[in-house]
Amino acid sequence: MDTQVTIEKRMLPRPRSCRWHGRSVDRAVLRKVSRRIDSGLVEHEQGYRICLSEDGVEIFAHDAAGMFYATQTLEQIEMLVGHEVPCGEIDDWPDFKVRGYLLDISRDRVPSLGMLCSIIDKLAAWKINQLQLYTEHTIAYRGHEAVWGKSSALTFDDLQVLEKYCKDKHIDFVPCQNLFGHMQRWLTVDGYKGLAECPDGWDTPWGYRSDEPFSLNPSDPRSIRLVSDLVGQLAPRSGSSLFNICCDETMDVGQGKSKDRCERDGRGVVYLEFLNKVCRHVRSFGKTPMFWGDVVLHHPELTERLPDEAVLLNWGYEAGHPFMEQTRMFSEAGVRQYVCPGTSSWCSLAGRGENMVCNISAAAEAGLAYRAEGFLITDWGDYGHWQPFVVSWPGIAYGAAVSWATQANLDRGDLPEVLNDHVFKDKTGRFGEGLWALSNVYLQGGPQVPNSTWWFDFLRSANKTFTGGVWDKLKVEHAEQVLTALDCVQLLIDKARPTYDQPALLTREVNWSIGMIRWVSERICEGAGLNGTTPSEWRRFARQGAVSAFDELVTEYKALWMKRCRPGGLVDSVGKMTGLMRTQEEASVPV
C-alpha cells in the first residue's frame, strides 16, 4: 500500500477530502509547521486545511477547535508514514457539530481518574468533543452519604479535574444524572424509600416482577425537592451549557402511587409534567436540559409539548433499530435531538461487533439525513459491568469515525488494523484482529439475544429456570461452535504483541473474557439438556468439577477490576456474577 493510500485509509477518522500531487518529500517537513486561524479561508466550524509541500506544512483552521483537530490529523500522518510524505492538501470538517461519548459509571464500575484521562486522550485524538459520565448514585452529593458512601463516588473535586482535562482537549464535559427512573440505588436506602412510585416492587415489561423500587413518585412534592437539591449541587460546578437529566425508562410510573393520576390524565401527561419541572430547575442555572427520548416515543403526542430548547436523546442499540423513522419524526416536530447508538459491549463479555457497526452506521445516516445536532456513542454497564473496557474500543473508534465524516468512514472493514494502529500499537496486527474476532463470536453458534449474548444470560440467570425463549433454541452444537471460534481467537491473542496501555493487562483482560465464555460453553456441552433445569441443579452439576475453574475466573476478575477502577461496586458486581454458583438461599438474598 503506497503512502498516500495508507494515510487516507488508516487515519481515524478518515479525512473528508484528500488531493495528492504525485510527489513525495522527506518526512522532516512535518517539523516545519505554520498555523493560521482564518474563517474566511476555512468555511466550516471546526474545519481545517492541511497543505503538505516541499516547503513544509501549512495549517489553516476556521477556529481553535479546527486547529486542534488539524494537529491530531498531522500527528496521525506522522505515525502512519515512512521516510517520505506525499505532497497534497487535506480539507476536513465534521458532519455532526457534537460528537459525544457516554460511559456508564453507575452499574458498579467506577474507573480511576487515570483510566478516565487515558480514555479522554483517545477521544480527543479521534475528534470526539463531548463526554458524559452516566451517574445514578456515584457522585458524592453533600447530605446523601448513605446513598453513595460505598460506591467510590466521584467527588466534586474529581469532576473539576476531569472538566479541566477535557477543556484542554476541546471536549465539553456534560453533567449526567438520572433524576426520575433508574433511582433504585436511592430508593432502597432508608429515608428515601418513601419517595418511590412503587416502594414494594413493580411488574416489568419483560414478564417478571422486580422487588426493588425504580422510579421517583412524580406526584410527591418531596421528589422534586430531591431533584432540586442534586441539580443545585451539580449544575453550578459545571462549566458546560448542557445538563443530561436522563429521565428514561420510567416503566413503573402508573403502577403505584401515581396510578389514579395516570388513569385519569394519562401516563404521558404525568411524565411530561415532572419532566418539565426538572427542566425548569436545570434552566434556572443557565443550562440546557437533555433527556432520553424513549418515553416520548411511546407517547408521540407529547412531542409538541416538550420543554423549549431541551435536547432529546434518541437511543437504540440493535442493528435493526428504526433510527431513520424516529429521527424523521422528531425532526418534523421541530425537536432538537442527538442520535445515540451504542458500543454493543455490555451484557456480552466480548462485544457484538457486527451489531455495533450496523447500529452505529444506521444512527449516523439517519442523523445526517435529518440534521441531528449531535451523535452520542453510549457505553453501558448493565447487570454489573462485567465486560473489560478493552471490548468497547471498536465501538468507540467506529462511532468517532462516522460521526466526523459519515460517508468517508462507513466502510471500515479495516477496523482491526485501525485499532492496532491507534490503540494497541501491535505491529503483528493480531491483537486488533483477535479482539474483532472475539466481538463476533456471538454469531458463530446459538440464538441471537437482543442487547446481550446467550452466555451472558446464562451467568445472570441465578434465580430463573432455564426454560423458554433462548434456552429452547440453544443446543450443544452451538456451544461447540463457540468453543471452536474461541480457539481461533486465542491463537491470535497468544501471538499478538500490543505495546500500548499496559499490554500485559490488555492481554489478561481479553483472556478473561475468552475464559468466561469458554466456561459457560463447556457447561452447556457437559449438561446437554437445558429445558426445565433449575439453577440449583446446575450448581450441583457444577460442583462435580467446574467450581474451581469458575472461582479462578472470579479471582482474576477482581484483580483486573482493581487495575483500572475504584473498589466501590466490586462486591456488588461479583455478587451478581456468582449468583449461579451459590445456594438457593444465598441466591435469594439481594447483593
BATORLUM-715150 format. One record per residue (C-alpha): residue number from 1; x, y, z. Coordinates in steps of 0.5 Angstrom, whole numbers, plus 500, padded with zeros to 3 digits. Layout:
! BATORLUM-715150
num  u  v  w
NUM  X  Y  Z
...
! end
This chain:
! BATORLUM-715150
num  u  v  w
1  500  500  500
2  503  507  498
3  504  512  503
4  498  517  501
5  493  511  501
6  496  509  508
7  494  516  510
8  487  516  507
9  485  509  509
10  488  508  516
11  487  515  519
12  482  515  525
13  477  519  523
14  479  518  515
15  479  526  512
16  473  528  508
17  478  530  502
18  485  529  500
19  488  531  494
20  495  529  492
21  500  532  487
22  504  525  486
23  511  527  489
24  514  526  496
25  518  529  500
26  523  527  507
27  518  527  513
28  523  532  516
29  518  537  513
30  513  535  518
31  517  539  523
32  516  546  519
33  509  548  521
34  506  554  520
35  499  555  523
36  494  561  522
37  486  561  524
38  482  564  519
39  475  563  518
40  475  567  511
41  479  561  508
42  476  555  512
43  469  556  512
44  466  550  516
45  466  551  524
46  472  546  527
47  474  545  520
48  481  546  517
49  486  545  511
50  493  542  511
51  498  543  506
52  504  539  505
53  509  541  501
54  517  541  500
55  517  548  504
56  513  545  510
57  506  544  513
58  501  550  513
59  495  549  517
60  489  554  516
61  483  553  521
62  476  556  522
63  477  557  530
64  481  554  535
65  478  547  535
66  479  546  528
67  487  548  529
68  487  543  535
69  484  537  530
70  489  539  525
71  494  538  530
72  491  531  531
73  491  529  524
74  498  532  523
75  500  527  529
76  497  521  526
77  500  523  519
78  507  523  522
79  505  516  526
80  503  513  519
81  508  515  514
82  515  512  513
83  521  516  511
84  517  520  506
85  511  524  506
86  506  525  500
87  505  533  498
88  498  535  497
89  492  538  501
90  487  535  506
91  480  539  507
92  476  537  513
93  471  539  518
94  465  535  522
95  458  532  520
96  456  533  527
97  457  539  531
98  457  535  537
99  461  528  537
100  460  525  544
101  462  519  548
102  458  517  554
103  461  512  559
104  456  509  565
105  460  509  572
106  454  507  576
107  453  500  574
108  458  498  580
109  464  500  576
110  467  507  577
111  474  508  573
112  480  511  577
113  482  518  575
114  488  516  571
115  484  511  567
116  479  516  565
117  484  521  563
118  487  516  559
119  480  515  555
120  480  522  554
121  486  523  551
122  484  518  546
123  477  521  545
124  481  528  543
125  485  524  538
126  479  522  535
127  476  529  535
128  471  527  540
129  468  533  543
130  463  532  549
131  464  527  555
132  458  525  559
133  459  520  565
134  453  517  567
135  451  517  574
136  446  515  579
137  449  514  586
138  456  515  584
139  457  523  585
140  459  525  593
141  453  529  594
142  453  533  600
143  448  530  605
144  447  524  602
145  453  520  604
146  448  514  606
147  447  513  598
148  454  514  595
149  458  512  601
150  460  505  599
151  461  507  592
152  468  510  591
153  464  516  588
154  467  522  584
155  468  528  589
156  466  535  586
157  474  536  586
158  475  530  582
159  470  533  577
160  473  539  577
161  480  535  575
162  476  532  569
163  473  538  567
164  480  542  566
165  483  536  563
166  477  536  558
167  477  543  557
168  485  543  555
169  483  538  549
170  476  542  547
171  472  537  550
172  465  539  553
173  465  535  560
174  457  535  561
175  454  533  568
176  449  527  567
177  445  525  573
178  439  521  573
179  433  524  576
180  427  520  575
181  428  513  573
182  433  508  575
183  433  511  582
184  433  504  586
185  440  506  589
186  437  512  592
187  430  509  594
188  433  502  597
189  436  507  602
190  433  508  609
191  430  515  609
192  429  515  601
193  424  509  600
194  418  514  601
195  420  518  595
196  419  511  591
197  413  510  586
198  413  503  588
199  416  502  594
200  415  495  594
201  416  493  587
202  413  493  580
203  412  489  574
204  417  490  569
205  415  489  561
206  419  483  561
207  415  479  564
208  418  478  571
209  417  482  578
210  422  487  581
211  422  487  588
212  426  494  588
213  423  501  587
214  425  504  581
215  423  511  580
216  421  517  584
217  414  518  585
218  412  524  581
219  406  526  585
220  410  527  591
221  413  534  592
222  419  531  596
223  421  528  589
224  422  535  586
225  426  537  592
226  431  532  592
227  432  533  585
228  433  541  586
229  438  539  591
230  442  535  587
231  442  539  581
232  443  545  585
233  450  542  588
234  452  539  581
235  450  545  576
236  454  551  579
237  460  547  579
238  460  545  571
239  462  550  566
240  458  546  561
241  452  549  558
242  449  543  558
243  446  538  563
244  443  531  562
245  437  529  567
246  436  523  563
247  429  521  566
248  429  515  562
249  425  508  563
250  420  510  568
251  416  504  567
252  413  503  574
253  410  510  574
254  403  509  574
255  403  502  578
256  404  505  585
257  402  512  588
258  401  515  582
259  396  510  579
260  390  514  580
261  393  520  577
262  396  516  571
263  389  513  570
264  386  520  570
265  390  524  566
266  395  519  562
267  402  517  564
268  405  521  558
269  402  527  562
270  404  525  569
271  411  524  566
272  411  531  562
273  409  535  568
274  415  532  572
275  420  533  566
276  418  540  566
277  419  541  573
278  426  538  573
279  428  542  566
280  426  549  569
281  430  548  575
282  436  546  570
283  435  552  566
284  435  556  573
285  442  555  573
286  443  557  566
287  444  550  563
288  440  547  557
289  437  540  559
290  438  534  556
291  434  528  556
292  433  521  554
293  427  520  549
294  424  513  550
295  418  515  554
296  416  520  548
297  417  515  543
298  411  511  547
299  407  518  547
300  409  522  541
301  403  526  542
302  408  530  547
303  413  532  542
304  409  539  541
305  409  540  549
306  416  538  550
307  420  543  554
308  423  549  550
309  430  548  548
310  431  542  551
311  435  536  547
312  432  530  546
313  437  524  546
314  434  519  541
315  437  512  543
316  437  505  540
317  442  499  541
318  440  494  536
319  442  493  528
320  435  494  526
321  433  500  530
322  429  505  526
323  433  511  527
324  431  514  520
325  424  513  522
326  425  516  529
327  430  522  527
328  425  524  522
329  419  524  527
330  423  529  532
331  426  533  526
332  419  534  523
333  416  536  530
334  422  541  531
335  425  538  537
336  433  538  538
337  436  532  538
338  442  527  538
339  442  520  535
340  445  516  541
341  447  509  538
342  452  504  543
343  458  500  543
344  455  494  544
345  460  492  549
346  455  491  555
347  452  484  557
348  456  481  552
349  463  480  556
350  466  480  549
351  462  485  545
352  458  484  539
353  462  487  533
354  457  487  527
355  451  489  531
356  455  495  533
357  457  497  526
358  450  496  524
359  447  500  530
360  452  506  529
361  452  507  522
362  445  507  522
363  445  512  527
364  450  516  523
365  446  516  517
366  439  518  520
367  443  524  524
368  446  526  518
369  439  526  514
370  435  530  519
371  441  534  521
372  441  532  528
373  445  537  533
374  449  531  536
375  452  524  536
376  453  521  542
377  456  514  543
378  454  510  549
379  457  505  553
380  453  502  559
381  455  497  564
382  448  493  566
383  448  488  571
384  455  489  574
385  459  492  568
386  463  485  567
387  466  487  561
388  473  490  561
389  474  496  558
390  478  494  552
391  472  491  549
392  469  498  548
393  475  500  544
394  472  498  537
395  465  502  538
396  468  508  541
397  473  508  535
398  468  507  529
399  463  512  532
400  468  517  533
401  470  516  525
402  463  516  522
403  461  522  527
404  466  526  524
405  465  525  516
406  460  520  516
407  461  518  508
408  468  517  508
409  468  513  514
410  462  508  514
411  466  502  510
412  471  501  516
413  473  494  514
414  480  495  516
415  478  497  524
416  482  491  526
417  488  494  523
418  486  501  525
419  485  499  532
420  492  496  532
421  495  503  529
422  491  508  534
423  490  504  541
424  494  498  541
425  501  499  537
426  501  492  535
427  506  491  529
428  504  484  529
429  497  486  527
430  494  480  531
431  491  484  537
432  486  488  534
433  485  482  529
434  484  478  535
435  479  483  539
436  475  484  533
437  474  476  532
438  472  476  539
439  467  481  539
440  464  477  533
441  464  470  537
442  457  471  538
443  455  470  531
444  458  463  531
445  453  459  535
446  447  459  538
447  441  464  538
448  442  472  538
449  440  475  544
450  437  483  544
451  442  487  548
452  446  481  550
453  449  474  549
454  447  467  551
455  453  466  555
456  452  473  559
457  444  471  560
458  447  464  563
459  451  468  568
460  446  473  570
461  440  467  571
462  441  465  578
463  434  466  580
464  431  463  574
465  430  457  571
466  433  455  564
467  427  454  560
468  423  458  555
469  426  463  550
470  433  463  548
471  434  456  552
472  429  453  548
473  434  454  542
474  440  453  545
475  444  447  543
476  450  443  545
477  453  444  538
478  452  452  539
479  457  451  545
480  462  447  541
481  462  452  535
482  463  458  540
483  469  454  543
484  472  453  536
485  471  460  535
486  475  462  542
487  481  457  540
488  482  461  534
489  481  468  538
490  486  465  543
491  491  463  538
492  491  471  535
493  492  474  542
494  497  469  544
495  501  471  538
496  500  479  539
497  505  484  542
498  501  490  544
499  506  496  546
500  501  501  549
501  497  502  555
502  500  496  560
503  500  491  554
504  500  485  559
505  494  488  563
506  490  488  556
507  492  481  554
508  490  479  561
509  483  483  560
510  482  479  553
511  484  473  556
512  479  473  562
513  473  475  557
514  475  468  553
515  476  464  559
516  469  466  562
517  465  465  555
518  469  458  555
519  467  456  562
520  460  457  560
521  460  454  554
522  463  448  557
523  458  448  562
524  453  447  556
525  457  442  553
526  457  438  559
527  450  439  562
528  447  437  555
529  439  439  557
530  437  446  559
531  430  446  559
532  427  445  566
533  434  445  569
534  434  450  575
535  440  454  578
536  440  449  584
537  441  443  579
538  446  447  575
539  450  448  582
540  450  441  584
541  453  439  577
542  458  445  577
543  461  442  584
544  463  436  580
545  469  440  577
546  467  447  575
547  467  451  581
548  475  451  582
549  475  454  575
550  470  459  576
551  473  461  582
552  479  463  579
553  476  467  574
554  472  471  579
555  479  472  583
556  482  474  576
557  476  479  575
558  477  482  582
559  485  483  580
560  483  486  574
561  478  491  576
562  483  494  581
563  488  495  576
564  483  501  573
565  478  502  577
566  476  504  584
567  474  499  589
568  467  501  591
569  462  497  587
570  466  491  586
571  463  487  591
572  456  488  588
573  459  486  581
574  462  480  584
575  455  478  587
576  451  479  581
577  456  474  577
578  457  469  583
579  449  468  584
580  449  462  579
581  454  458  584
582  451  460  591
583  446  456  594
584  439  458  593
585  438  461  600
586  444  465  598
587  442  467  591
588  435  470  594
589  439  475  598
590  440  482  594
591  447  483  593
! end
